[in-house]
Amino acid sequence: MKRRIASWENGHSIPDDFYGPLLCEVFGLSAVELGLNHESGRDASLMDVSYPASPDDAIEAVGQLWRADLNRYEPLLQAEPSEPAWNEASLRWLVAPEPAIPRQRQAGMGVGLGDVAAIKTTADMFAELDDRFGGDHARHAAIQYLSTEVTPVLHGKYTEQVGRALFSTVAEATLLAGWMSYDACRHGLAQRYFLQALRLAQDANDRRLAGSILSAMSHQATFLGRYTQAATLARAALMGISPVATPTLRAQFHAMEARALARTGDVRACEAALTAATKALESRNNDDEPEWISYFDEAELAAEAAHCFRDVNSAREAVAHAENAMSGNHVRSDFFATMVLADAHLRAGDVEEACRVALDALDLGEQLKSARCVSYLAEFRQNLSRVGNAATHNFREQAAEHRLWQATDRLSGA
């Protein structure tokens, strides 16, 4: 260890992906301040949001993202999303030629399907943690695993069959990294992860997963107020997977389109998209669906519909759908649905019920570390501030004891 430290001090090497973050934490400095990200060319490529041109470019780009994220590279963590990048990604994927074959490497570790299965199992574990505790709970640990354990596998030796399975599995894991970063409101970083995941899914010839990634981009675009881009992304997902679409995937993509259309105020088109989503979900056969979309069920669709009707100011319909949106299995999703229910009651004039439901949400979300959850609460708090009665006063006193509500103090400047 002394020899390693001397090498760092003399400038002969820099700390790797394991020691770099530890040094940042010990000294309380960023990776840039410690000189761990001094390569200007690499820094420029990290801020690039273009669609990778080849499988090798995708491997290199996603590896750089993992390393920079792990080392807390602030320009990347604070980056804003790029609107043109959404359009470019969807178009590049839609018109892509036959998937490139991941080249059979002659160097590196030998990689088999067992290695792919290990990555899949580990990513599933992080997905469960994300669902139960929010994106900011284990995000850093997930990125450390991807950077230190998955990068060497991507650079290993594997056959075409293994390569396809590997790219699909890593695309799914990178999609999870994007969702976790999005939940932490690291929006530019999340967009970059989604882009890399889409390219990896393309080279895996996994069109269903690629469509789901476009759907995730649509979800983020709606959250950020880019409603036209969000609707376009959802439609691109539907179009791009039409030959291999399943009912659940079609339902989810129609729901994302509806979410975007609701925000534009196009009530008729929003309701048409929701109707299409409902019909699609009714025809599903779970045995034919990808495992990773199994979460999207009647409760999830009800939650999406509740968002839509709330956003088009149909408060009573929003309440009816939100009451059917509690799965009991997905903590964060249930938190969002409960907050939509509270907001819908508030918009319907049921202030006491809105406050009661919001307290239920705060209890439910006590273990969540999610900037998105805080944003939902902040919106409710802002709407509640326009109402003045005893119910709101009592609610604020009780809410003040909850960590998530305390986080909204920082957003509101209270």
VEXLUMTI-628744 format. One line per field, with one value per residue (C-alpha): residue number from 0; residue in one letter; chain; y, z, x. Coordinates in nm, 2 decimals, padded with zeros to 4 digits. Each point is the difference from the previous one (the first is absolute). Last residue first. Layout:
<atoms>
nr [NUM | ...]
rest [A | ...]
kette [A | ...]
yy [Y | ...]
zz [Z | ...]
xx [X | ...]
</atoms>
This chain:
<atoms>
nr [413 | 412 | 411 | 410 | 409 | 408 | 407 | 406 | 405 | 404 | 403 | 402 | 401 | 400 | 399 | 398 | 397 | 396 | 395 | 394 | 393 | 392 | 391 | 390 | 389 | 388 | 387 | 386 | 385 | 384 | 383 | 382 | 381 | 380 | 379 | 378 | 377 | 376 | 375 | 374 | 373 | 372 | 371 | 370 | 369 | 368 | 367 | 366 | 365 | 364 | 363 | 362 | 361 | 360 | 359 | 358 | 357 | 356 | 355 | 354 | 353 | 352 | 351 | 350 | 349 | 348 | 347 | 346 | 345 | 344 | 343 | 342 | 341 | 340 | 339 | 338 | 337 | 336 | 335 | 334 | 333 | 332 | 331 | 330 | 329 | 328 | 327 | 326 | 325 | 324 | 323 | 322 | 321 | 320 | 319 | 318 | 317 | 316 | 315 | 314 | 313 | 312 | 311 | 310 | 309 | 308 | 307 | 306 | 305 | 304 | 303 | 302 | 301 | 300 | 299 | 298 | 297 | 296 | 295 | 294 | 293 | 292 | 291 | 290 | 289 | 288 | 287 | 286 | 285 | 284 | 283 | 282 | 281 | 280 | 279 | 278 | 277 | 276 | 275 | 274 | 273 | 272 | 271 | 270 | 269 | 268 | 267 | 266 | 265 | 264 | 263 | 262 | 261 | 260 | 259 | 258 | 257 | 256 | 255 | 254 | 253 | 252 | 251 | 250 | 249 | 248 | 247 | 246 | 245 | 244 | 243 | 242 | 241 | 240 | 239 | 238 | 237 | 236 | 235 | 234 | 233 | 232 | 231 | 230 | 229 | 228 | 227 | 226 | 225 | 224 | 223 | 222 | 221 | 220 | 219 | 218 | 217 | 216 | 215 | 214 | 213 | 212 | 211 | 210 | 209 | 208 | 207 | 206 | 205 | 204 | 203 | 202 | 201 | 200 | 199 | 198 | 197 | 196 | 195 | 194 | 193 | 192 | 191 | 190 | 189 | 188 | 187 | 186 | 185 | 184 | 183 | 182 | 181 | 180 | 179 | 178 | 177 | 176 | 175 | 174 | 173 | 172 | 171 | 170 | 169 | 168 | 167 | 166 | 165 | 164 | 163 | 162 | 161 | 160 | 159 | 158 | 157 | 156 | 155 | 154 | 153 | 152 | 151 | 150 | 149 | 148 | 147 | 146 | 145 | 144 | 143 | 142 | 141 | 140 | 139 | 138 | 137 | 136 | 135 | 134 | 133 | 132 | 131 | 130 | 129 | 128 | 127 | 126 | 125 | 124 | 123 | 122 | 121 | 120 | 119 | 118 | 117 | 116 | 115 | 114 | 113 | 112 | 111 | 110 | 109 | 108 | 107 | 106 | 105 | 104 | 103 | 102 | 101 | 100 | 99 | 98 | 97 | 96 | 95 | 94 | 93 | 92 | 91 | 90 | 89 | 88 | 87 | 86 | 85 | 84 | 83 | 82 | 81 | 80 | 79 | 78 | 77 | 76 | 75 | 74 | 73 | 72 | 71 | 70 | 69 | 68 | 67 | 66 | 65 | 64 | 63 | 62 | 61 | 60 | 59 | 58 | 57 | 56 | 55 | 54 | 53 | 52 | 51 | 50 | 49 | 48 | 47 | 46 | 45 | 44 | 43 | 42 | 41 | 40 | 39 | 38 | 37 | 36 | 35 | 34 | 33 | 32 | 31 | 30 | 29 | 28 | 27 | 26 | 25 | 24 | 23 | 22 | 21 | 20 | 19 | 18 | 17 | 16 | 15 | 14 | 13 | 12 | 11 | 10 | 9 | 8 | 7 | 6 | 5 | 4 | 3 | 2 | 1 | 0]
rest [A | G | S | L | R | D | T | A | Q | W | L | R | H | E | A | A | Q | E | R | F | N | H | T | A | A | N | G | V | R | S | L | N | Q | R | F | E | A | L | Y | S | V | C | R | A | S | K | L | Q | E | G | L | D | L | A | D | L | A | V | R | C | A | E | E | V | D | G | A | R | L | H | A | D | A | L | V | M | T | A | F | F | D | S | R | V | H | N | G | S | M | A | N | E | A | H | A | V | A | E | R | A | S | N | V | D | R | F | C | H | A | A | E | A | A | L | E | A | E | D | F | Y | S | I | W | E | P | E | D | D | N | N | R | S | E | L | A | K | T | A | A | T | L | A | A | E | C | A | R | V | D | G | T | R | A | L | A | R | A | E | M | A | H | F | Q | A | R | L | T | P | T | A | V | P | S | I | G | M | L | A | A | R | A | L | T | A | A | Q | T | Y | R | G | L | F | T | A | Q | H | S | M | A | S | L | I | S | G | A | L | R | R | D | N | A | D | Q | A | L | R | L | A | Q | L | F | Y | R | Q | A | L | G | H | R | C | A | D | Y | S | M | W | G | A | L | L | T | A | E | A | V | T | S | F | L | A | R | G | V | Q | E | T | Y | K | G | H | L | V | P | T | V | E | T | S | L | Y | Q | I | A | A | H | R | A | H | D | G | G | F | R | D | D | L | E | A | F | M | D | A | T | T | K | I | A | A | V | D | G | L | G | V | G | M | G | A | Q | R | Q | R | P | I | A | P | E | P | A | V | L | W | R | L | S | A | E | N | W | A | P | E | S | P | E | A | Q | L | L | P | E | Y | R | N | L | D | A | R | W | L | Q | G | V | A | E | I | A | D | D | P | S | A | P | Y | S | V | D | M | L | S | A | D | R | G | S | E | H | N | L | G | L | E | V | A | S | L | G | F | V | E | C | L | L | P | G | Y | F | D | D | P | I | S | H | G | N | E | W | S | A | I | R | R | K | M]
kette [A | A | A | A | A | A | A | A | A | A | A | A | A | A | A | A | A | A | A | A | A | A | A | A | A | A | A | A | A | A | A | A | A | A | A | A | A | A | A | A | A | A | A | A | A | A | A | A | A | A | A | A | A | A | A | A | A | A | A | A | A | A | A | A | A | A | A | A | A | A | A | A | A | A | A | A | A | A | A | A | A | A | A | A | A | A | A | A | A | A | A | A | A | A | A | A | A | A | A | A | A | A | A | A | A | A | A | A | A | A | A | A | A | A | A | A | A | A | A | A | A | A | A | A | A | A | A | A | A | A | A | A | A | A | A | A | A | A | A | A | A | A | A | A | A | A | A | A | A | A | A | A | A | A | A | A | A | A | A | A | A | A | A | A | A | A | A | A | A | A | A | A | A | A | A | A | A | A | A | A | A | A | A | A | A | A | A | A | A | A | A | A | A | A | A | A | A | A | A | A | A | A | A | A | A | A | A | A | A | A | A | A | A | A | A | A | A | A | A | A | A | A | A | A | A | A | A | A | A | A | A | A | A | A | A | A | A | A | A | A | A | A | A | A | A | A | A | A | A | A | A | A | A | A | A | A | A | A | A | A | A | A | A | A | A | A | A | A | A | A | A | A | A | A | A | A | A | A | A | A | A | A | A | A | A | A | A | A | A | A | A | A | A | A | A | A | A | A | A | A | A | A | A | A | A | A | A | A | A | A | A | A | A | A | A | A | A | A | A | A | A | A | A | A | A | A | A | A | A | A | A | A | A | A | A | A | A | A | A | A | A | A | A | A | A | A | A | A | A | A | A | A | A | A | A | A | A | A | A | A | A | A | A | A | A | A | A | A | A | A | A | A | A | A | A | A | A | A | A | A | A | A | A | A | A | A | A | A | A | A | A | A | A | A | A | A | A | A | A | A | A | A | A | A | A | A | A | A | A | A | A | A | A | A]
yy [02.76 | 00.05 | -00.20 | -00.26 | -00.02 | -00.04 | -00.27 | -00.22 | 00.03 | -00.15 | -00.30 | -00.04 | 00.00 | 00.19 | 00.31 | -00.19 | -00.02 | 00.38 | 00.07 | -00.22 | 00.17 | 00.34 | -00.13 | -00.14 | 00.32 | 00.20 | 00.20 | -00.14 | 00.16 | -00.15 | -00.35 | 00.03 | 00.09 | -00.29 | -00.24 | 00.11 | -00.03 | -00.35 | -00.12 | 00.16 | -00.18 | -00.33 | 00.08 | 00.07 | -00.35 | -00.15 | -00.20 | -00.15 | 00.24 | -00.03 | -00.19 | 00.22 | 00.31 | -00.15 | -00.07 | 00.36 | 00.11 | -00.21 | 00.18 | 00.34 | -00.06 | -00.14 | 00.32 | 00.22 | -00.16 | 00.28 | -00.22 | 00.14 | -00.10 | -00.35 | -00.03 | 00.11 | -00.26 | -00.27 | 00.10 | -00.02 | -00.35 | -00.11 | 00.13 | -00.17 | -00.32 | 00.01 | 00.06 | -00.29 | -00.26 | -00.31 | 00.14 | 00.07 | 00.32 | 00.14 | -00.07 | 00.31 | 00.20 | -00.08 | 00.12 | 00.31 | 00.10 | -00.04 | 00.24 | 00.25 | 00.03 | 00.29 | -00.12 | -00.07 | -00.19 | -00.21 | -00.10 | -00.07 | -00.22 | -00.18 | -00.08 | -00.13 | -00.21 | -00.15 | -00.09 | -00.16 | -00.20 | -00.14 | 00.12 | -00.18 | -00.29 | 00.23 | -00.14 | -00.37 | 00.05 | -00.09 | -00.32 | -00.19 | 00.30 | -00.02 | 00.35 | 00.08 | 00.23 | 00.20 | 00.09 | 00.12 | 00.21 | 00.16 | 00.08 | 00.17 | 00.20 | 00.11 | 00.11 | 00.18 | 00.20 | 00.08 | 00.14 | 00.19 | 00.18 | 00.23 | -00.03 | -00.17 | -00.25 | -00.08 | -00.09 | -00.24 | -00.15 | -00.08 | -00.17 | -00.20 | -00.11 | -00.12 | -00.20 | -00.16 | -00.09 | -00.16 | -00.19 | -00.13 | -00.12 | 00.16 | -00.20 | 00.14 | 00.33 | 00.06 | 00.32 | 00.15 | -00.02 | 00.12 | 00.29 | 00.09 | 00.02 | 00.21 | 00.24 | 00.05 | 00.09 | 00.23 | 00.20 | 00.00 | 00.13 | 00.10 | -00.17 | -00.27 | -00.06 | -00.04 | -00.24 | -00.23 | 00.03 | -00.11 | -00.30 | -00.08 | 00.01 | -00.25 | -00.22 | 00.00 | -00.10 | -00.29 | -00.12 | 00.04 | -00.22 | -00.04 | 00.00 | 00.28 | 00.20 | -00.07 | 00.13 | 00.32 | 00.06 | -00.06 | 00.26 | 00.26 | -00.08 | 00.04 | 00.34 | 00.11 | -00.10 | 00.21 | 00.30 | -00.05 | -00.06 | 00.04 | -00.29 | -00.19 | 00.07 | -00.14 | -00.31 | -00.04 | 00.05 | -00.25 | -00.24 | 00.06 | -00.08 | -00.34 | -00.07 | 00.09 | -00.22 | -00.29 | 00.06 | 00.05 | -00.32 | -00.21 | 00.12 | -00.05 | -00.35 | -00.10 | 00.19 | -00.17 | 00.16 | 00.13 | 00.28 | 00.38 | -00.01 | -00.24 | 00.24 | 00.28 | -00.20 | -00.05 | 00.33 | 00.25 | -00.18 | -00.09 | 00.35 | 00.14 | -00.22 | 00.10 | 00.37 | -00.05 | -00.19 | 00.24 | 00.29 | -00.19 | -00.07 | -00.24 | -00.28 | 00.03 | 00.09 | -00.29 | -00.24 | 00.13 | -00.04 | -00.37 | -00.04 | 00.15 | -00.26 | -00.29 | 00.14 | 00.05 | -00.36 | -00.14 | 00.17 | -00.16 | -00.34 | 00.07 | 00.00 | 00.25 | -00.08 | 00.28 | 00.24 | -00.04 | -00.15 | 00.18 | -00.12 | 00.31 | 00.09 | -00.05 | 00.32 | 00.00 | 00.01 | 00.36 | 00.27 | 00.22 | -00.02 | 00.01 | 00.30 | 00.18 | -00.07 | 00.10 | 00.32 | 00.12 | -00.06 | 00.15 | 00.32 | 00.08 | -00.02 | -00.08 | 00.23 | -00.10 | 00.02 | -00.35 | 00.03 | 00.34 | -00.14 | -00.31 | -00.21 | -00.26 | -00.27 | 00.21 | 00.06 | -00.37 | -00.11 | 00.26 | -00.11 | -00.36 | 00.10 | 00.19 | -00.27 | -00.28 | 00.21 | 00.10 | -00.37 | -00.08 | 00.27 | 00.36 | 00.10 | 00.24 | 00.35 | 00.14 | 00.11 | 00.13 | -00.30 | 00.04 | 00.35 | -00.13 | -00.28 | 00.26 | 00.23 | -00.28 | 00.14 | -00.21 | -00.13 | 00.33 | 00.01 | 00.30 | -00.18 | -00.31 | 00.23 | 00.08 | -00.11 | -00.14 | -00.34 | -00.02 | 00.10 | -00.25 | -00.28 | 00.09 | -00.03 | -00.32 | -00.23 | 00.15 | 00.03 | 00.26 | 00.17 | -00.11 | 00.12 | 00.34 | -00.03 | 00.02 | -00.27 | -00.23 | 00.06 | -00.10 | -00.33 | -00.07 | 00.06 | -00.24]
zz [00.44 | -00.32 | -00.20 | -00.12 | 00.33 | 00.19 | -00.25 | 00.16 | 00.34 | -00.17 | -00.10 | 00.35 | 00.18 | 00.32 | -00.18 | -00.15 | 00.34 | 00.05 | -00.36 | 00.01 | 00.30 | -00.17 | -00.32 | 00.17 | 00.19 | -00.31 | -00.27 | -00.35 | -00.25 | 00.19 | -00.07 | -00.37 | 00.08 | 00.25 | -00.25 | -00.25 | 00.26 | 00.09 | -00.36 | -00.02 | 00.32 | -00.15 | -00.31 | 00.22 | 00.13 | 00.31 | 00.12 | 00.35 | 00.12 | -00.32 | 00.13 | 00.31 | -00.22 | -00.24 | 00.28 | 00.11 | -00.35 | 00.02 | 00.32 | -00.15 | -00.32 | 00.21 | 00.20 | -00.31 | -00.21 | -00.25 | -00.31 | -00.06 | 00.35 | -00.05 | -00.33 | 00.18 | 00.27 | -00.26 | -00.20 | 00.32 | 00.07 | -00.36 | 00.04 | 00.33 | -00.14 | -00.28 | 00.26 | 00.21 | -00.26 | 00.13 | 00.16 | -00.35 | 00.07 | -00.32 | 00.04 | 00.23 | -00.25 | -00.28 | 00.19 | 00.13 | -00.35 | -00.12 | 00.27 | -00.08 | -00.37 | -00.02 | -00.31 | 00.21 | 00.26 | -00.26 | -00.15 | 00.33 | 00.11 | -00.34 | 00.07 | 00.35 | -00.14 | -00.26 | 00.29 | 00.19 | -00.30 | -00.06 | -00.10 | 00.24 | -00.24 | -00.24 | 00.10 | -00.05 | -00.37 | -00.08 | -00.17 | 00.32 | 00.14 | -00.28 | -00.06 | -00.17 | 00.27 | 00.00 | -00.36 | 00.05 | 00.29 | -00.18 | -00.30 | 00.22 | 00.17 | -00.34 | -00.10 | 00.33 | -00.06 | -00.36 | 00.11 | 00.30 | -00.20 | 00.28 | -00.07 | 00.33 | -00.07 | -00.33 | 00.18 | 00.25 | -00.28 | -00.21 | 00.31 | 00.04 | -00.37 | 00.06 | 00.31 | -00.17 | -00.31 | 00.23 | 00.18 | -00.32 | -00.15 | -00.29 | -00.22 | -00.35 | 00.15 | 00.19 | -00.17 | -00.05 | 00.37 | 00.13 | -00.26 | 00.12 | 00.36 | -00.11 | -00.20 | 00.30 | 00.23 | -00.26 | -00.02 | 00.38 | 00.09 | 00.36 | 00.19 | 00.13 | -00.35 | -00.14 | 00.27 | -00.07 | -00.38 | 00.06 | 00.20 | -00.30 | -00.23 | 00.23 | -00.01 | -00.38 | 00.02 | 00.23 | -00.25 | -00.29 | 00.15 | -00.30 | 00.25 | -00.20 | 00.03 | 00.37 | 00.05 | -00.20 | 00.21 | 00.33 | -00.11 | -00.06 | 00.32 | 00.20 | -00.17 | 00.09 | 00.36 | 00.02 | -00.14 | 00.24 | 00.33 | 00.17 | 00.24 | -00.15 | -00.34 | 00.12 | 00.12 | -00.33 | -00.20 | 00.21 | -00.06 | -00.37 | 00.03 | 00.16 | -00.28 | -00.26 | 00.19 | -00.03 | -00.37 | -00.08 | 00.18 | -00.17 | -00.34 | 00.08 | 00.13 | -00.33 | -00.20 | 00.19 | 00.29 | 00.10 | 00.25 | -00.02 | 00.10 | 00.29 | 00.12 | 00.01 | 00.20 | 00.32 | 00.09 | -00.18 | 00.02 | 00.37 | 00.08 | -00.18 | 00.20 | 00.33 | -00.09 | -00.08 | 00.32 | 00.19 | -00.25 | -00.23 | 00.26 | 00.29 | -00.10 | -00.38 | -00.02 | 00.24 | -00.22 | -00.31 | 00.17 | 00.06 | -00.36 | -00.12 | 00.21 | -00.15 | -00.36 | 00.05 | 00.13 | -00.29 | -00.25 | 00.17 | -00.02 | -00.37 | -00.07 | 00.00 | -00.04 | 00.15 | -00.23 | -00.35 | -00.33 | -00.02 | -00.20 | -00.13 | 00.12 | -00.31 | -00.13 | 00.00 | -00.35 | -00.11 | 00.24 | -00.12 | 00.32 | 00.22 | -00.16 | 00.01 | 00.36 | 00.11 | -00.21 | 00.13 | 00.36 | -00.05 | -00.15 | 00.34 | 00.19 | 00.37 | 00.25 | 00.16 | 00.37 | 00.05 | -00.32 | 00.09 | 00.36 | -00.07 | 00.30 | -00.04 | -00.05 | -00.25 | -00.20 | 00.01 | -00.10 | -00.28 | -00.14 | -00.01 | -00.17 | -00.27 | -00.06 | -00.03 | -00.22 | -00.23 | -00.04 | -00.09 | -00.27 | -00.07 | 00.36 | 00.01 | 00.09 | 00.35 | 00.03 | 00.35 | 00.07 | -00.33 | 00.10 | 00.33 | -00.18 | -00.22 | 00.29 | 00.20 | 00.35 | 00.17 | 00.31 | 00.08 | 00.36 | -00.07 | -00.31 | 00.21 | 00.24 | 00.35 | 00.35 | 00.06 | 00.13 | -00.24 | -00.31 | 00.10 | 00.03 | -00.34 | -00.16 | 00.18 | -00.18 | -00.34 | -00.02 | 00.17 | -00.23 | -00.12 | -00.02 | 00.14 | 00.29 | 00.25 | -00.17 | -00.02 | 00.36 | 00.10 | -00.19 | 00.16 | 00.34 | -00.08]
xx [-03.84 | 00.21 | -00.26 | 00.25 | 00.18 | -00.33 | -00.10 | 00.27 | -00.18 | -00.30 | 00.21 | 00.14 | -00.33 | -00.07 | -00.11 | -00.29 | -00.18 | 00.01 | -00.07 | -00.31 | -00.14 | 00.03 | -00.14 | -00.31 | -00.05 | -00.06 | 00.19 | 00.04 | 00.24 | 00.29 | -00.14 | 00.09 | 00.36 | 00.02 | -00.14 | 00.26 | 00.28 | -00.13 | 00.03 | 00.34 | 00.11 | -00.10 | 00.20 | 00.31 | -00.02 | 00.14 | -00.30 | -00.03 | -00.26 | -00.20 | -00.30 | -00.03 | 00.02 | -00.26 | -00.24 | 00.05 | -00.09 | -00.32 | -00.11 | 00.08 | -00.20 | -00.29 | -00.01 | 00.03 | -00.27 | -00.03 | 00.03 | 00.35 | 00.10 | -00.15 | 00.20 | 00.32 | -00.05 | -00.07 | 00.31 | 00.20 | -00.13 | 00.08 | 00.36 | 00.04 | -00.14 | 00.25 | 00.28 | -00.10 | -00.07 | -00.19 | -00.32 | -00.13 | -00.18 | -00.14 | -00.37 | -00.06 | 00.20 | -00.25 | -00.30 | 00.18 | 00.12 | -00.36 | -00.11 | 00.28 | -00.05 | 00.24 | 00.19 | 00.31 | -00.20 | -00.16 | 00.34 | 00.17 | -00.30 | 00.02 | 00.37 | -00.09 | -00.28 | 00.25 | 00.23 | -00.28 | -00.13 | 00.35 | 00.35 | 00.23 | 00.04 | 00.19 | 00.34 | -00.10 | -00.07 | -00.36 | -00.12 | -00.09 | -00.18 | -00.26 | -00.14 | -00.33 | -00.14 | 00.33 | -00.05 | -00.36 | 00.10 | 00.29 | -00.21 | -00.26 | 00.28 | 00.12 | -00.35 | -00.04 | 00.32 | -00.10 | -00.33 | 00.15 | 00.27 | 00.11 | 00.37 | 00.06 | -00.27 | 00.17 | 00.33 | -00.17 | -00.21 | 00.32 | 00.15 | -00.32 | 00.00 | 00.36 | -00.10 | -00.30 | 00.21 | 00.26 | -00.27 | -00.17 | 00.33 | 00.18 | 00.23 | -00.09 | -00.12 | 00.33 | 00.11 | -00.34 | -00.11 | 00.33 | 00.00 | -00.35 | 00.13 | 00.30 | -00.22 | -00.24 | 00.29 | 00.16 | -00.32 | -00.03 | 00.34 | -00.11 | 00.28 | -00.23 | -00.14 | 00.36 | 00.08 | -00.29 | 00.07 | 00.36 | -00.13 | -00.22 | 00.30 | 00.17 | -00.31 | 00.02 | 00.36 | -00.09 | -00.26 | 00.24 | 00.27 | 00.23 | 00.29 | 00.16 | -00.32 | -00.02 | 00.35 | -00.09 | -00.31 | 00.19 | 00.26 | -00.28 | -00.18 | 00.33 | 00.06 | -00.35 | 00.05 | 00.32 | -00.18 | -00.29 | 00.18 | -00.34 | 00.07 | -00.29 | 00.16 | 00.33 | -00.17 | -00.20 | 00.32 | 00.20 | -00.30 | 00.03 | 00.37 | -00.09 | -00.25 | 00.26 | 00.26 | -00.24 | -00.07 | 00.37 | 00.09 | -00.27 | 00.11 | 00.37 | -00.06 | -00.15 | 00.26 | 00.28 | 00.18 | 00.35 | 00.01 | -00.04 | -00.36 | 00.09 | 00.28 | -00.26 | -00.26 | 00.19 | 00.16 | -00.22 | -00.33 | 00.05 | 00.11 | -00.30 | -00.24 | 00.17 | -00.04 | -00.37 | -00.07 | -00.23 | -00.02 | -00.24 | -00.26 | -00.03 | -00.23 | 00.01 | 00.37 | 00.09 | -00.20 | 00.18 | 00.34 | -00.08 | -00.11 | 00.33 | 00.18 | -00.20 | 00.05 | 00.37 | 00.04 | -00.21 | 00.23 | 00.31 | -00.17 | -00.07 | 00.37 | 00.28 | 00.37 | 00.21 | 00.18 | 00.14 | -00.11 | -00.34 | -00.29 | -00.16 | -00.34 | -00.21 | -00.15 | -00.38 | -00.16 | -00.03 | -00.11 | -00.30 | -00.20 | 00.31 | 00.15 | -00.34 | -00.07 | 00.36 | 00.01 | -00.34 | 00.10 | 00.35 | -00.16 | -00.16 | 00.33 | -00.02 | 00.18 | 00.33 | 00.05 | 00.13 | 00.21 | 00.16 | 00.05 | 00.21 | -00.10 | 00.27 | -00.26 | -00.19 | 00.33 | 00.08 | -00.35 | -00.02 | 00.33 | -00.10 | -00.33 | 00.20 | 00.26 | -00.26 | -00.22 | 00.29 | 00.08 | -00.36 | 00.01 | -00.10 | -00.10 | -00.30 | 00.11 | -00.02 | 00.36 | 00.09 | 00.22 | 00.17 | 00.12 | 00.13 | 00.19 | 00.17 | 00.08 | 00.17 | 00.03 | -00.27 | 00.17 | 00.16 | -00.11 | -00.22 | -00.14 | -00.09 | -00.18 | 00.13 | -00.10 | 00.34 | -00.11 | -00.30 | 00.20 | 00.27 | -00.26 | -00.14 | 00.34 | 00.10 | -00.25 | -00.01 | 00.38 | 00.23 | 00.23 | 00.35 | 00.36 | -00.09 | 00.24 | -00.28 | -00.19 | 00.30 | 00.08 | -00.36 | 00.04 | 00.33 | -00.14 | -00.29]
</atoms>
